[in-house]
């Protein structure tokens, strides 16, 4: 270039290779979305969200596999750049050299492979641990040919990221501090006896619904009437109003009606019970395709177990008792 130093042709090749891999990945990702778009139109909004959540979930095994392949490419390049074939070279070394040359065609082919994969591997490393893929390239324009750069700077980061992708989640799960377990068979019998057969059959949504029906039936049985159910039953049964004919009340014992603690427990049970039926039972009964994780389903059963214990503990007051 007249009047100044021209840009190194090799660096232009690096930029072109990186651009190509970015375009290829973008096209592949766009294509995968297009292929899924048609059937997604026929799904509900919740189902679409569930599908996308599955599609974009981090695949640690895939990340580890790609990093291992990248590590092998680094080792191959370093070996290729270090070979000096002469009269004292062993047959095994010659065979290894020829095998690598067949795989990469040339030393430049091995370099091009590293340059092509480098941006993607950086992303995979950063997915394992933020900043792990943010290493700097040397100022020297010939850095891509430097085997020690790839071996001493890049490879240790690749190894660390591989380990995180392979063992990170399991290590966090196994090494987290001990915490109390939620034991389902210790839930109130009204809840677990109704839910257990469906739970063991793998039907968590139906198990929660069965538990809710059981608690509702026990409340109706204790009340002596079946004209109300679910949230409406909780609001009336735990009401502060005095009992009336055909309208008994459920009361926590050991308190007087003027006791603030009693009023707090009555109000809490009334609203909590209504919330269990409206926020847990109704979706379990009416929301088609509801997917509950084991943890969430256990928490919902625990909520009904607490409600069942309160209902079981409370005393029924009728109009005749009040005089």
Backbone torsions as a table, in degrees:
resi	resn	phi	psi	omega
1	UNK	NA	124.5	-176.5
2	UNK	-63.5	140.4	173.7
3	UNK	76.2	5.5	179.7
4	UNK	-175.3	175.6	-177.2
5	UNK	-86.0	129.3	179.4
6	UNK	-73.6	154.4	178.3
7	UNK	-68.2	140.6	-177.8
8	UNK	-61.3	122.9	-179.4
9	UNK	-56.7	-31.9	-177.9
10	UNK	-66.3	-37.4	179.1
11	UNK	-66.7	-32.8	175.2
12	UNK	-62.8	-42.2	178.1
13	UNK	-61.6	-39.4	178.7
14	UNK	-59.6	-46.5	-178.8
15	UNK	-63.3	-41.0	-179.9
16	UNK	-63.5	-44.5	179.8
17	UNK	-61.4	-42.7	-179.8
18	UNK	-66.7	-38.6	177.7
19	UNK	-62.5	-42.5	-178.8
20	UNK	-62.2	-43.6	-178.1
21	UNK	-67.1	-35.2	177.6
22	UNK	-64.7	-43.3	179.3
23	UNK	-64.9	-42.4	-179.3
24	UNK	-61.7	-44.6	179.7
25	UNK	-66.3	-40.5	179.2
26	UNK	-62.2	-42.2	178.6
27	UNK	-64.7	-41.0	-179.9
28	UNK	-63.8	-43.1	-179.8
29	UNK	-66.9	-40.9	178.1
30	UNK	-62.8	-40.3	179.5
31	UNK	-63.0	-38.8	-179.3
32	UNK	-66.8	-34.7	177.9
33	UNK	-67.8	-43.3	-177.9
34	UNK	-61.1	-39.7	-178.0
35	UNK	-64.7	-29.4	-177.3
36	UNK	-91.1	-14.1	-170.6
37	UNK	-67.5	-38.6	-176.7
38	UNK	-62.5	-53.9	179.5
39	UNK	-66.0	-26.2	-179.5
40	UNK	-66.1	-27.3	179.8
41	UNK	-61.6	-25.7	-177.4
42	UNK	-86.9	-4.7	-177.5
43	UNK	-95.3	161.4	174.2
44	UNK	-72.3	166.6	-180.0
45	UNK	-60.9	-42.5	179.3
46	UNK	-62.6	-42.1	-179.9
47	UNK	-64.9	-38.8	178.3
48	UNK	-62.6	-42.5	179.7
49	UNK	-62.8	-39.2	179.1
50	UNK	-65.5	-40.4	178.6
51	UNK	-63.3	-46.8	-178.9
52	UNK	-65.5	-36.6	178.0
53	UNK	-60.9	-35.8	178.6
54	UNK	-72.0	-41.1	-176.3
55	UNK	-62.8	-41.5	-171.6
56	UNK	-99.4	12.4	177.8
57	UNK	-67.8	137.0	-176.1
58	UNK	-62.2	129.2	-180.0
59	UNK	-102.4	92.0	-176.4
60	UNK	-65.7	-36.9	-179.2
61	UNK	-63.3	-42.0	177.8
62	UNK	-63.6	-43.6	179.4
63	UNK	-59.3	-44.4	179.3
64	UNK	-63.4	-39.5	-179.9
65	UNK	-63.5	-43.5	180.0
66	UNK	-65.4	-39.2	179.9
67	UNK	-67.4	-37.1	177.2
68	UNK	-63.9	-39.7	177.7
69	UNK	-65.8	-39.0	178.1
70	UNK	-64.5	-40.9	177.0
71	UNK	-60.2	-41.6	178.4
72	UNK	-63.2	-39.8	176.7
73	UNK	-61.7	-39.7	178.0
74	UNK	-63.7	-46.7	179.8
75	UNK	-62.3	-40.6	179.2
76	UNK	-63.2	-43.9	-179.5
77	UNK	-63.0	-43.2	-179.0
78	UNK	-63.0	-40.5	178.4
79	UNK	-65.6	-43.8	179.7
80	UNK	-61.0	-43.4	-176.8
81	UNK	-72.3	-15.2	-177.1
82	UNK	-98.3	-13.3	-176.6
83	UNK	-67.5	137.5	171.0
84	UNK	-131.0	100.1	-176.5
85	UNK	-81.1	123.5	179.3
86	UNK	-149.4	-169.3	-175.8
87	UNK	-69.1	-20.1	-178.9
88	UNK	-98.1	5.7	178.9
89	UNK	-73.1	131.9	-178.2
90	UNK	-72.3	159.3	178.1
91	UNK	-60.8	-36.9	-180.0
92	UNK	-63.4	-41.9	179.7
93	UNK	-65.5	-38.9	178.0
94	UNK	-63.9	-44.0	178.7
95	UNK	-61.3	-42.9	178.7
96	UNK	-61.8	-43.3	-179.6
97	UNK	-62.9	-45.8	-179.3
98	UNK	-64.8	-36.9	178.6
99	UNK	-63.9	-42.0	178.8
100	UNK	-67.9	-38.8	179.7
101	UNK	-66.1	-35.1	176.6
102	UNK	-66.9	-34.7	-178.3
103	UNK	-73.8	-40.0	-173.9
104	UNK	-109.6	-5.9	179.8
105	UNK	74.9	-38.1	-178.4
106	UNK	-165.6	170.5	174.8
107	UNK	-61.1	-38.1	178.3
108	UNK	-63.3	-34.8	177.6
109	UNK	-63.1	-38.6	177.9
110	UNK	-66.9	-40.5	177.8
111	UNK	-63.9	-45.8	-179.6
112	UNK	-59.4	-36.6	178.7
113	UNK	-63.2	-43.4	179.6
114	UNK	-64.4	-44.3	-178.8
115	UNK	-63.8	-39.8	-179.2
116	UNK	-64.0	-42.7	-175.5
117	UNK	-83.5	-21.0	-171.8
118	UNK	-53.2	-47.6	-178.8
119	UNK	-63.1	-38.5	179.9
120	UNK	-68.4	-41.9	179.6
121	UNK	-64.5	-34.3	176.1
122	UNK	-60.5	-43.1	179.5
123	UNK	-63.3	-41.9	179.7
124	UNK	-66.5	-37.7	177.5
125	UNK	-66.1	-41.8	178.8
126	UNK	-68.0	-28.4	175.7
127	UNK	-67.9	-30.8	177.6
128	UNK	-74.1	-44.6	-179.8
129	UNK	-154.4	123.5	-177.2
130	UNK	-55.3	129.8	177.5
131	UNK	90.9	-11.2	-177.3
132	UNK	-66.4	-30.0	179.5
133	UNK	-94.9	8.4	-176.6
134	UNK	-97.2	50.3	176.3
135	UNK	-85.5	155.8	-174.2
136	UNK	-97.9	145.7	176.1
137	UNK	-86.6	138.9	179.6
138	UNK	-60.0	153.4	179.7
139	UNK	-70.1	-22.3	179.7
140	UNK	-65.2	129.6	-176.3
141	UNK	-65.9	-16.5	-179.2
142	UNK	-96.4	21.5	-174.0
143	UNK	-61.3	-30.4	-176.3
144	UNK	-67.5	-22.2	179.2
145	UNK	-88.1	-5.0	-173.6
146	UNK	-85.6	104.3	-179.3
147	UNK	-61.0	-34.3	-178.7
148	UNK	-68.6	-29.4	176.3
149	UNK	-61.9	-49.2	-178.9
150	UNK	-68.2	-37.3	-176.7
151	UNK	-77.5	-42.7	-170.5
152	UNK	-93.5	-25.9	-177.7
153	UNK	-104.5	-48.6	-174.8
154	UNK	-80.7	-46.8	-173.0
155	UNK	-58.6	-43.1	178.7
156	UNK	-58.6	-35.4	178.1
157	UNK	-70.2	-37.4	176.9
158	UNK	-61.8	-43.4	-179.9
159	UNK	-63.3	-42.8	179.9
160	UNK	-63.6	-44.8	-179.8
161	UNK	-64.9	-37.7	178.0
162	UNK	-60.8	-44.8	179.3
163	UNK	-61.5	-40.1	179.8
164	UNK	-65.9	-45.0	179.9
165	UNK	-65.1	-35.8	-177.4
166	UNK	-76.7	-42.7	-169.1
167	UNK	-122.7	-4.3	-173.3
168	UNK	-59.2	-52.2	-177.1
169	UNK	-64.1	-43.5	-179.1
170	UNK	-65.8	-38.4	180.0
171	UNK	-65.1	-42.2	177.9
172	UNK	-62.4	-40.0	-178.8
173	UNK	-68.5	-42.8	-175.5
174	UNK	-78.6	-29.0	-174.0
175	UNK	-100.3	1.4	178.6
176	UNK	-67.6	152.6	-179.1
177	UNK	-58.4	148.0	177.3
178	UNK	-60.7	142.9	178.7
179	UNK	-141.2	158.4	-179.4
180	UNK	-61.3	145.9	176.1
181	UNK	-95.3	146.1	175.3
182	UNK	-94.0	105.9	-174.2
183	UNK	-93.0	112.7	-172.8
184	UNK	-65.4	-36.3	-176.5
185	UNK	-74.4	-0.4	172.9
186	UNK	-99.2	1.0	173.0
187	UNK	-63.0	163.9	178.0
188	UNK	-57.0	139.0	-177.1
189	UNK	-54.9	-33.8	179.1
190	UNK	-58.9	-31.0	-176.5
191	UNK	-87.6	-56.6	-171.2
192	UNK	-71.9	-36.4	179.6
193	UNK	-63.7	-31.1	177.6
194	UNK	-79.8	-34.8	-173.6
195	UNK	-86.6	-30.2	-169.5
196	UNK	-54.8	-48.6	-177.6
197	UNK	-58.8	-40.2	179.7
198	UNK	-73.6	-35.9	178.8
199	UNK	-61.6	-47.3	-178.5
200	UNK	-69.0	-19.5	176.1
201	UNK	-84.7	-1.3	178.2
202	UNK	85.9	12.0	-177.8
203	UNK	-104.5	79.0	-174.5
204	UNK	-67.1	-40.7	179.1
205	UNK	-59.9	-46.6	-180.0
206	UNK	-67.7	-31.2	177.6
207	UNK	-64.5	-43.7	177.7
208	UNK	-63.4	-43.2	179.5
209	UNK	-62.6	-41.8	179.5
210	UNK	-63.3	-40.4	177.8
211	UNK	-62.5	-42.5	178.8
212	UNK	-62.5	-43.8	178.8
213	UNK	-61.8	-38.5	-179.3
214	UNK	-65.0	-46.5	179.5
215	UNK	-63.4	-41.4	178.0
216	UNK	-60.5	-44.8	-179.7
217	UNK	-63.4	-39.6	178.6
218	UNK	-65.9	-38.1	176.9
219	UNK	-64.9	-43.7	178.0
220	UNK	-62.5	-41.0	179.3
221	UNK	-62.9	-43.0	-178.9
222	UNK	-69.5	-32.6	179.2
223	UNK	-75.3	-30.3	-179.8
224	UNK	87.2	6.8	179.2
225	UNK	-139.7	152.3	-179.1
226	UNK	-121.9	22.0	-177.3
227	UNK	-82.1	-14.1	177.1
228	UNK	-129.2	156.3	-179.0
229	UNK	-150.3	164.6	171.7
230	UNK	55.0	-129.4	-174.0
231	UNK	-63.7	-41.5	180.0
232	UNK	-63.0	-37.9	178.3
233	UNK	-64.3	-43.7	179.0
234	UNK	-61.4	-44.0	-177.9
235	UNK	-64.7	-36.7	-179.8
236	UNK	-80.6	-42.3	-173.8
237	UNK	-67.0	-39.3	179.5
238	UNK	-91.3	7.3	-175.0
239	UNK	-59.5	151.8	174.8
240	UNK	-74.5	-16.4	-178.4
241	UNK	-60.3	152.1	177.2
242	UNK	-68.1	150.4	175.8
243	UNK	-59.4	148.7	177.5
244	UNK	-135.7	163.6	179.0
245	UNK	-54.5	125.9	-178.3
246	UNK	76.8	2.6	-179.5
247	UNK	-134.4	70.2	176.7
248	UNK	-69.2	164.3	179.8
249	UNK	-121.8	152.1	177.7
250	UNK	-103.8	121.7	-173.5
251	UNK	-125.6	139.2	169.0
252	UNK	-71.3	135.6	-178.5
253	UNK	-87.5	165.7	176.2
254	UNK	87.1	8.5	-179.5
255	UNK	-132.2	163.6	171.3
256	UNK	-100.5	155.4	-178.4
257	UNK	-60.4	-16.9	179.6
258	UNK	-93.9	-5.1	-178.4
259	UNK	-71.3	125.7	-178.1
260	UNK	-64.3	-34.2	178.2
261	UNK	-64.3	-42.3	178.1
262	UNK	-60.7	-45.9	-179.5
263	UNK	-63.0	-36.9	179.4
264	UNK	-65.8	-43.4	-179.9
265	UNK	-67.4	-40.4	178.6
266	UNK	-62.4	-47.4	180.0
267	UNK	-62.2	-43.6	-179.1
268	UNK	-63.8	-44.0	-179.8
269	UNK	-64.7	-40.4	-179.7
270	UNK	-62.2	-47.8	-177.5
271	UNK	-74.8	-37.2	178.3
272	UNK	-64.2	-45.0	179.7
273	UNK	-61.6	-45.1	178.1
274	UNK	-62.5	-38.4	178.8
275	UNK	-65.4	-38.0	178.0
276	UNK	-60.3	-43.7	-177.4
277	UNK	-75.2	-38.8	-177.9
278	UNK	-79.2	-38.1	-175.5
279	UNK	-91.8	-20.8	-177.2
280	UNK	-116.9	-54.7	-176.4
281	UNK	-63.2	-47.1	-175.2
282	UNK	-62.2	-47.0	175.3
283	UNK	-61.6	-39.1	179.8
284	UNK	-64.0	-31.3	-177.4
285	UNK	-85.8	-32.8	-168.2
286	UNK	-117.8	-17.2	-175.9
287	UNK	-86.8	108.7	-177.7
288	UNK	-70.4	134.9	176.5
289	UNK	76.3	17.6	178.1
290	UNK	-63.7	129.7	-179.2
291	UNK	-113.3	114.6	179.5
292	UNK	-107.4	128.0	171.8
293	UNK	-69.8	162.8	-179.8
294	UNK	-59.9	-41.2	-178.6
295	UNK	-63.4	-47.5	-178.8
296	UNK	-64.1	-43.2	179.8
297	UNK	-62.4	-40.3	177.3
298	UNK	-64.0	-40.7	178.3
299	UNK	-63.2	-38.8	178.8
300	UNK	-67.9	-40.3	175.7
301	UNK	-64.4	-37.2	178.5
302	UNK	-63.2	-37.1	178.1
303	UNK	-62.2	-45.2	178.8
304	UNK	-69.2	-30.5	176.9
305	UNK	-64.1	-42.9	177.4
306	UNK	-63.7	-43.8	177.4
307	UNK	-60.3	-42.0	179.6
308	UNK	-61.8	-40.7	179.6
309	UNK	-64.3	-39.8	178.2
310	UNK	-64.3	-46.1	-179.6
311	UNK	-61.8	-42.4	-179.7
312	UNK	-65.0	-35.8	-177.1
313	UNK	-75.3	-34.7	-172.2
314	UNK	-71.4	157.7	177.6
315	UNK	-101.8	146.0	176.7
316	UNK	-90.5	127.8	175.1
317	UNK	-113.7	130.2	-179.9
318	UNK	-110.3	171.5	-179.4
319	UNK	-61.3	-36.1	-179.6
320	UNK	-67.0	-34.0	179.0
321	UNK	-65.8	-36.7	-178.6
322	UNK	-73.6	-18.9	-177.5
323	UNK	75.7	NA	NA
